[in-house]
Amino acid sequence: MKRLIISCFMTGIIINCNAQNYWKNGIKEGRVIITSQKNNEKFAKKENAKFIDFPQPKETDVCVFVDPDFKYQKLIGIGGAITDASAEVFAKLPKNKQKELIEAYYGKSGIGYNLVRTNMNSCDFSSDNYTYVKDNDTSLNSFDIKHDEKYKIPLIKLAQKEIDPKDFRFYFSPWSPPAWMKSNNSMLKGGRLLDNYYQVWANYYVKFIQEYEKRNIPIWGLTVQNEPMATQTWESCIYTADEEGKFLRENLGPTLWKNGYKDKKVIIWDHNRDLIYQRATTTLQDAETSKYASGIGYHWYETWNNKSQLFDNLAETQRAFPDKFLIFTEGCKEQFDFNKIYDVSLGELYGRNMINDFNKGTAAWTDWNILLDEKGGPNHANNLCFAPIIADTRTGELHYTYEYYYIGHISKYVRPNAQRIGTSTNKDFLLSTSFMNENGELVVIVMNEGNADTDFNLWIEGKSSKLSAPAHSIQTIVL
């Protein structure tokens, strides 16, 4: 099949005039790995996908279309948060289970996590409420992260040890400044950062970076504020778009640069998809503010149960700011129930969000807690949630939910710096995304969230492989 390829650059799209036909490399088949509720399969290897000439599908054919000539954003990474809760549960596990968990996420046989988020000061998934300084210490001379050295830092360093240093991406988010810096004199229930503490709070970020990097944990980035429009019963702090921009422009950005941290990736918003476009267009409309921001972060909590889930807001934001990366910074299934930890809907929630997020331009994707206990905690706010791996601290056993496998169908096979390529399907229950790894591997993910088994054609450059997608399954094809 011959085609005319025009060299051009458009917002979010690169059409590569040097891309050779994929089949000239002699690749005629690919590995197939599947997770299926119906067949009780987890990362099961199936018969290889074999391709035949198939120049024009019919309207009645069920297809996933992939075109390696169309290239989009590069992947920064995929991972999860190491919170106080995750670290405390980890510390309660038997040594062999600790080793198993590290391998499951970060090891050579695991699902390839390279992205780690943590909390600066306490968050809801902490057992206690804490900061790193004494009250009213505006000089920050008392700054001390010994709280983190008990549980969090040891777990972070175990994860770091297994990740290729060139791919390790560690970032942090504050849930609240110390109470004495805030309008409500509390770390809880919202409140605002008082104007006279803007610079002290900016200095606080620098102190945090310095202390972690002293311990050989390089900081890749930070978010300005976790969920800046949510007045939670737990740690929270409110910023309007203008206030966030002012703090970044006048305090946080200049303070980072002055201290030699111009390379740190500052991420704005760090809240839900619903307001992401308004926040980005308001906060970043000022060029002086925009120069300090590298990315735009978002969560799914206001949209995960909506039919559309507002994925188009991501695409609109990416078009408006092609020089900023989109990063999913947090999401989980709330209202924990131990009896539902093996429900496939948990995995499908992740598969649906990850596939659509990547197809709308997202470059990095971070799950919430990597590990929680049999109660969905610990959590001082009683905000109990699911995690990909649940530890039953009563027995020492680890339970792998479908979340773990659905995330892994992408993170295990799509590696950092992979480039997303053109992909579409012709059925709404069949979801798909594709990436090209740096080593030339073409990775296609196909998820069937329908109730019926479906055969489909994986169509690539005039060739097709007939494959099967069982009901409620996800599969990865690696060519």
C-alpha positions as CSV (number, residue, x, y, z in Angstrom):
1,M,0.0,0.0,0.0
2,K,1.5,3.3,-1.1
3,R,0.7,6.6,0.6
4,L,1.8,10.2,0.4
5,I,3.1,11.4,3.8
6,I,3.5,15.1,4.3
7,S,6.0,16.3,6.8
8,C,4.2,18.7,9.2
9,F,3.7,19.7,12.8
10,M,0.4,20.5,14.3
11,T,-0.8,20.8,17.9
12,G,-0.2,17.4,19.4
13,I,0.4,15.7,16.1
14,I,3.5,14.7,14.3
15,I,3.3,13.1,10.9
16,N,6.7,11.5,10.2
17,C,7.8,11.6,6.6
18,N,10.7,9.2,7.5
19,A,8.5,6.5,9.0
20,Q,8.9,3.4,6.9
21,N,6.1,0.9,6.4
22,Y,6.1,-1.2,9.5
23,W,6.1,-4.5,7.6
24,K,9.4,-3.7,5.8
25,N,11.1,-4.8,9.0
26,G,9.9,-8.4,8.5
27,I,7.5,-8.4,11.4
28,K,4.6,-10.6,10.6
29,E,3.2,-11.6,14.0
30,G,3.1,-10.4,17.6
31,R,2.8,-11.7,21.2
32,V,-0.7,-11.6,22.8
33,I,-1.1,-11.3,26.6
34,I,-4.6,-11.2,28.1
35,T,-6.4,-10.8,31.4
36,S,-10.0,-12.1,31.3
37,Q,-12.6,-12.3,34.1
38,K,-14.6,-14.9,32.1
39,N,-11.6,-17.3,31.7
40,N,-10.0,-16.4,35.0
41,E,-6.8,-15.4,33.2
42,K,-4.2,-12.9,34.5
43,F,-1.4,-11.9,32.1
44,A,-2.0,-15.1,30.2
45,K,0.0,-15.7,27.0
46,K,-2.1,-16.6,24.0
47,E,-1.3,-17.8,20.5
48,N,0.6,-15.1,18.6
49,A,-1.2,-12.6,16.4
50,K,-0.5,-13.5,12.8
51,F,-1.2,-10.9,10.0
52,I,-2.5,-11.4,6.5
53,D,-3.2,-8.9,3.7
54,F,-6.5,-7.0,4.4
55,P,-6.6,-3.8,2.4
56,Q,-10.1,-2.6,3.1
57,P,-12.3,-3.7,6.1
58,K,-16.1,-3.8,5.6
59,E,-18.5,-1.7,7.6
60,T,-19.6,-4.9,9.4
61,D,-16.1,-5.8,10.5
62,V,-15.2,-5.1,14.1
63,C,-11.8,-3.4,14.0
64,V,-9.0,-1.7,15.9
65,F,-7.1,0.5,13.5
66,V,-3.5,1.4,14.2
67,D,-1.3,3.7,12.0
68,P,2.4,4.0,13.1
69,D,2.9,6.9,10.8
70,F,0.9,9.2,13.1
71,K,2.9,10.0,16.3
72,Y,1.8,12.0,19.3
73,Q,3.0,12.6,22.9
74,K,5.8,10.7,24.5
75,L,5.2,8.8,27.7
76,I,6.9,10.2,30.9
77,G,5.9,7.3,32.9
78,I,3.2,5.3,34.9
79,G,3.2,4.7,38.6
80,G,1.5,5.2,42.0
81,A,1.7,7.1,45.2
82,I,3.8,6.0,48.2
83,T,1.9,7.7,51.0
84,D,2.2,7.3,54.7
85,A,-0.6,4.7,54.6
86,S,1.1,2.6,51.9
87,A,4.4,2.7,53.8
88,E,2.9,1.9,57.2
89,V,1.0,-1.1,55.8
90,F,4.2,-2.2,54.0
91,A,6.1,-2.2,57.3
92,K,3.6,-4.6,58.8
93,L,4.2,-7.2,56.1
94,P,6.4,-10.3,56.5
95,K,9.8,-9.8,54.8
96,N,9.0,-12.2,52.0
97,K,5.7,-10.3,51.2
98,Q,7.6,-7.0,51.3
99,K,10.0,-8.3,48.7
100,E,7.1,-9.7,46.6
101,L,5.3,-6.3,46.6
102,I,8.5,-4.4,45.5
103,E,9.0,-6.9,42.7
104,A,5.3,-6.8,41.7
105,Y,5.5,-3.0,41.0
106,Y,9.1,-2.2,40.3
107,G,11.1,-5.4,39.6
108,K,12.0,-7.0,36.3
109,S,9.0,-9.3,36.5
110,G,6.6,-6.6,37.7
111,I,4.5,-4.1,36.0
112,G,7.1,-1.5,35.3
113,Y,6.3,1.4,37.6
114,N,8.7,4.3,37.3
115,L,6.6,7.2,38.6
116,V,6.3,7.9,42.3
117,R,4.2,10.6,44.1
118,T,4.3,11.4,47.8
119,N,2.8,13.9,50.2
120,M,4.6,16.9,51.7
121,N,3.1,17.2,55.2
122,S,0.3,14.9,56.2
123,C,-2.7,14.0,54.0
124,D,-5.9,12.0,54.5
125,F,-3.8,8.8,53.9
126,S,-1.7,9.5,57.0
127,S,-2.3,8.0,60.4
128,D,-1.6,11.4,62.0
129,N,-1.6,15.1,61.3
130,Y,1.9,16.5,61.0
131,T,4.3,19.1,59.4
132,Y,8.1,19.4,59.4
133,V,8.4,22.6,61.4
134,K,7.5,24.0,64.8
135,D,4.7,26.5,65.1
136,N,5.4,30.0,64.0
137,D,8.9,29.2,62.8
138,T,9.0,31.5,59.8
139,S,12.8,31.0,59.4
140,L,12.1,27.2,59.0
141,N,15.2,26.5,61.1
142,S,13.3,23.6,62.8
143,F,12.6,21.9,59.5
144,D,13.0,18.2,59.9
145,I,11.7,15.2,57.9
146,K,12.4,12.6,60.6
147,H,8.6,11.7,60.4
148,D,9.2,10.4,56.8
149,E,12.3,8.5,57.7
150,K,10.4,6.0,59.7
151,Y,8.2,4.5,57.0
152,K,8.0,6.5,53.7
153,I,11.6,7.1,52.8
154,P,12.7,3.5,53.3
155,L,9.9,2.3,51.0
156,I,10.6,5.0,48.4
157,K,14.3,4.0,48.4
158,L,13.4,0.3,47.9
159,A,11.3,1.3,44.9
160,Q,14.0,3.6,43.6
161,K,16.6,0.8,43.8
162,E,14.6,-1.3,41.3
163,I,13.9,1.5,38.8
164,D,16.4,2.5,36.1
165,P,17.8,5.8,37.3
166,K,17.2,7.5,34.0
167,D,13.5,6.6,34.2
168,F,12.9,7.3,37.9
169,R,10.4,10.2,38.3
170,F,9.7,11.3,41.9
171,Y,7.3,14.2,42.7
172,F,5.5,15.5,45.7
173,S,2.3,17.4,46.5
174,P,1.2,19.4,49.6
175,W,-2.3,18.9,51.0
176,S,-2.0,21.9,53.4
177,P,0.6,24.3,54.8
178,P,1.0,24.3,58.6
179,A,-2.1,25.5,60.4
180,W,-0.4,28.8,61.6
181,M,0.1,29.8,57.9
182,K,-3.6,29.6,57.1
183,S,-6.7,31.7,57.4
184,N,-8.7,29.1,59.4
185,N,-5.7,28.2,61.7
186,S,-6.2,24.6,60.8
187,M,-4.7,22.1,58.3
188,L,-8.1,20.7,57.8
189,K,-11.3,21.9,56.2
190,G,-9.9,24.2,53.5
191,G,-8.9,27.7,54.5
192,R,-6.4,29.8,52.5
193,L,-2.7,30.5,52.7
194,L,-2.3,33.9,54.3
195,D,-0.7,36.5,52.1
196,N,2.1,37.2,54.6
197,Y,3.2,33.5,54.5
198,Y,3.4,33.1,50.7
199,Q,7.2,33.4,50.7
200,V,7.7,31.3,53.8
201,W,5.6,28.5,52.2
202,A,7.6,28.8,49.0
203,N,10.8,28.3,51.0
204,Y,9.2,25.2,52.6
205,Y,9.2,23.5,49.2
206,V,12.9,24.2,48.8
207,K,13.6,22.8,52.2
208,F,11.7,19.6,51.3
209,I,13.6,19.2,48.1
210,Q,16.9,19.7,49.8
211,E,16.2,17.2,52.5
212,Y,15.1,14.5,50.1
213,E,18.0,15.0,47.8
214,K,20.4,14.9,50.7
215,R,19.1,11.3,51.1
216,N,19.8,10.6,47.4
217,I,16.2,10.8,46.3
218,P,16.2,13.1,43.2
219,I,13.1,15.3,42.9
220,W,11.7,15.3,39.4
221,G,8.7,17.6,40.1
222,L,6.0,19.0,42.4
223,T,2.5,20.1,42.3
224,V,1.5,23.5,43.7
225,Q,-1.4,22.2,45.7
226,N,-3.4,19.0,45.9
227,E,-7.1,19.7,45.0
228,P,-7.0,23.5,45.4
229,M,-10.8,23.8,45.1
230,A,-11.9,21.1,47.6
231,T,-12.7,22.0,51.2
232,Q,-12.2,18.6,52.7
233,T,-12.7,17.3,56.2
234,W,-9.0,16.3,56.0
235,E,-5.9,18.4,55.0
236,S,-6.8,20.9,52.3
237,C,-6.1,24.5,51.2
238,I,-8.0,26.6,48.7
239,Y,-6.5,28.6,45.8
240,T,-8.5,30.2,43.0
241,A,-6.9,30.1,39.6
242,D,-5.6,33.7,40.1
243,E,-4.3,32.9,43.6
244,E,-2.4,29.8,42.3
245,G,-1.0,31.9,39.5
246,K,0.1,34.7,41.8
247,F,1.8,32.3,44.2
248,L,3.6,30.5,41.4
249,R,4.6,33.7,39.6
250,E,5.7,35.8,42.6
251,N,7.0,33.2,45.1
252,L,7.3,29.5,44.3
253,G,8.7,29.8,40.8
254,P,11.3,32.5,41.5
255,T,12.3,30.7,44.7
256,L,12.9,27.4,43.0
257,W,14.9,29.1,40.2
258,K,17.0,31.1,42.7
259,N,17.9,28.0,44.6
260,G,19.1,26.1,41.4
261,Y,15.9,24.2,40.8
262,K,14.9,25.5,37.4
263,D,14.8,21.9,36.2
264,K,12.0,20.8,38.6
265,K,8.7,20.2,36.9
266,V,6.1,22.4,38.4
267,I,2.5,21.1,37.9
268,I,-0.5,23.3,38.3
269,W,-4.2,22.4,39.1
270,D,-3.8,18.8,40.5
271,H,-7.6,18.5,40.7
272,N,-10.4,17.1,38.6
273,R,-11.0,17.1,34.8
274,D,-14.1,19.1,35.1
275,L,-12.4,22.5,35.6
276,I,-9.0,21.7,34.0
277,Y,-9.5,23.9,31.0
278,Q,-10.7,26.9,33.0
279,R,-7.9,26.6,35.5
280,A,-5.2,26.2,32.8
281,T,-6.5,29.1,30.6
282,T,-6.8,31.4,33.7
283,T,-3.6,30.5,35.6
284,L,-1.4,30.3,32.5
285,Q,-2.7,33.3,30.6
286,D,0.1,35.4,32.1
287,A,3.4,34.6,30.4
288,E,5.4,35.3,33.5
289,T,3.4,32.6,35.4
290,S,3.4,30.2,32.5
291,K,7.2,30.1,32.3
292,Y,7.4,28.5,35.7
293,A,4.9,25.7,34.9
294,S,5.8,22.5,33.1
295,G,2.6,20.5,33.4
296,I,-1.1,20.4,34.2
297,G,-2.2,17.7,36.6
298,Y,-5.7,16.3,37.1
299,H,-7.8,13.7,39.0
300,W,-11.0,11.8,38.1
301,Y,-13.2,12.1,41.2
302,E,-15.9,14.5,39.9
303,T,-16.1,12.6,36.6
304,W,-15.3,8.9,37.0
305,N,-19.0,7.9,37.1
306,N,-20.2,10.1,34.3
307,K,-20.8,8.6,30.9
308,S,-18.4,10.9,29.1
309,Q,-16.0,11.4,32.0
310,L,-15.1,14.7,30.3
311,F,-12.1,13.3,28.5
312,D,-12.5,16.0,25.8
313,N,-11.5,18.6,28.4
314,L,-8.0,17.1,28.3
315,A,-7.8,17.3,24.5
316,E,-9.0,21.0,24.6
317,T,-6.4,21.8,27.3
318,Q,-3.6,20.1,25.4
319,R,-4.5,22.0,22.2
320,A,-4.4,25.3,24.2
321,F,-1.0,24.5,25.8
322,P,1.0,22.2,23.6
323,D,4.2,23.1,25.5
324,K,2.8,21.7,28.8
325,F,2.4,18.0,29.6
326,L,-0.8,16.6,31.0
327,I,-0.3,14.3,34.0
328,F,-2.9,12.3,35.8
329,T,-1.8,12.8,39.4
330,E,-4.4,10.8,41.4
331,G,-7.4,8.5,41.2
332,C,-8.9,5.5,43.1
333,K,-12.2,3.8,43.7
334,E,-13.6,5.1,46.9
335,Q,-15.9,3.5,49.5
336,F,-13.8,0.4,50.2
337,D,-15.4,-3.0,50.6
338,F,-13.2,-6.0,51.2
339,N,-15.8,-8.3,49.7
340,K,-15.4,-6.5,46.3
341,I,-11.7,-6.5,45.9
342,Y,-11.9,-9.1,43.1
343,D,-14.6,-7.3,41.1
344,V,-13.5,-6.8,37.5
345,S,-15.2,-3.4,37.4
346,L,-12.3,-2.0,39.5
347,G,-9.9,-2.9,36.6
348,E,-12.3,-1.6,34.0
349,L,-12.4,1.8,35.8
350,Y,-8.7,2.0,35.4
351,G,-8.5,0.7,31.8
352,R,-11.2,3.1,30.6
353,N,-9.6,6.1,32.2
354,M,-6.0,5.2,31.2
355,I,-6.9,4.5,27.5
356,N,-8.9,7.6,27.1
357,D,-6.5,9.8,29.0
358,F,-3.6,8.7,26.8
359,N,-5.7,9.1,23.7
360,K,-6.5,12.7,24.7
361,G,-2.8,13.7,25.2
362,T,-1.8,12.6,28.7
363,A,2.0,12.0,29.1
364,A,2.2,10.6,32.7
365,W,-0.3,8.6,34.8
366,T,-0.1,8.2,38.6
367,D,-2.4,5.9,40.6
368,W,-3.1,6.8,44.2
369,N,-1.9,4.5,47.1
370,I,0.2,1.5,45.9
371,L,-0.9,-0.5,48.9
372,L,-3.7,-0.3,51.6
373,D,-4.8,-2.7,54.3
374,E,-7.9,-4.9,54.6
375,K,-9.9,-1.8,55.8
376,G,-8.9,0.4,52.9
377,G,-6.6,2.5,55.1
378,P,-5.0,3.5,57.4
379,N,-6.7,6.9,57.0
380,H,-7.2,9.5,59.8
381,A,-10.2,10.9,58.0
382,N,-12.0,7.6,57.5
383,N,-11.8,8.1,53.8
384,L,-11.3,4.5,53.0
385,C,-10.4,3.4,49.4
386,F,-9.3,0.6,47.1
387,A,-5.7,0.1,45.9
388,P,-4.3,-2.2,43.2
389,I,-2.8,-4.4,45.9
390,I,-4.6,-4.9,49.3
391,A,-2.6,-6.4,52.2
392,D,-4.6,-8.3,54.8
393,T,-2.5,-7.4,57.9
394,R,-4.3,-10.1,59.9
395,T,-2.8,-12.9,57.7
396,G,0.1,-11.2,56.0
397,E,-1.4,-12.0,52.6
398,L,-1.4,-9.8,49.5
399,H,-4.5,-9.6,47.3
400,Y,-4.0,-8.5,43.7
401,T,-7.1,-6.7,42.4
402,Y,-8.1,-6.3,38.7
403,E,-6.8,-2.7,39.1
404,Y,-3.2,-4.1,39.2
405,Y,-3.6,-6.2,36.1
406,Y,-5.4,-3.6,34.0
407,I,-2.8,-0.9,34.9
408,G,-0.1,-3.5,34.2
409,H,-1.4,-4.2,30.7
410,I,-0.1,-0.8,29.8
411,S,2.7,0.0,32.3
412,K,4.4,-3.4,31.9
413,Y,4.7,-3.2,28.1
414,V,4.7,0.6,27.3
415,R,8.0,2.0,28.5
416,P,9.1,5.5,29.4
417,N,9.7,7.7,26.2
418,A,7.4,5.5,24.2
419,Q,5.4,7.6,21.7
420,R,1.7,7.2,21.3
421,I,0.6,6.5,17.7
422,G,-2.7,6.8,15.9
423,T,-5.4,4.3,17.0
424,S,-9.2,4.1,16.7
425,T,-11.9,1.5,17.0
426,N,-15.3,1.2,15.3
427,K,-17.2,-0.1,18.4
428,D,-17.9,1.9,21.5
429,F,-17.4,-1.1,23.8
430,L,-13.9,-1.8,22.4
431,L,-11.3,0.7,23.7
432,S,-7.8,0.9,22.4
433,T,-4.5,2.8,22.5
434,S,-1.1,2.2,21.0
435,F,2.5,3.2,21.6
436,M,5.8,2.7,19.9
437,N,8.6,1.9,22.4
438,E,12.1,3.3,21.8
439,N,13.3,-0.2,20.7
440,G,10.8,-0.3,17.9
441,E,8.2,-2.5,19.6
442,L,4.6,-1.6,18.7
443,V,2.3,-2.1,21.7
444,V,-1.4,-2.2,21.2
445,I,-3.9,-2.4,24.2
446,V,-7.4,-3.5,23.6
447,M,-10.1,-3.6,26.2
448,N,-13.6,-5.1,25.8
449,E,-15.9,-3.7,28.5
450,G,-19.0,-5.2,26.9
451,N,-20.9,-8.3,28.1
452,A,-20.3,-10.3,24.9
453,D,-17.2,-12.0,23.5
454,T,-16.1,-10.2,20.4
455,D,-13.8,-11.2,17.5
456,F,-12.0,-8.2,16.0
457,N,-9.5,-7.4,13.3
458,L,-6.3,-5.6,14.4
459,W,-5.7,-3.6,11.3
460,I,-2.2,-2.1,10.6
461,E,-1.1,-0.7,7.3
462,G,-3.3,-2.9,5.1
463,K,-2.7,-6.1,7.1
464,S,-4.9,-7.6,9.8
465,S,-4.8,-10.2,12.5
466,K,-8.1,-11.8,13.6
467,L,-8.2,-11.8,17.4
468,S,-10.7,-12.5,20.2
469,A,-11.7,-10.2,23.0
470,P,-13.7,-12.0,25.7
471,A,-16.3,-10.0,27.6
472,H,-14.7,-7.9,30.3
473,S,-11.1,-8.4,29.3
474,I,-8.0,-6.5,28.4
475,Q,-5.2,-7.6,26.2
476,T,-1.8,-6.3,25.0
477,I,-0.4,-7.2,21.6
478,V,3.4,-6.6,21.2
479,L,4.9,-6.6,17.7
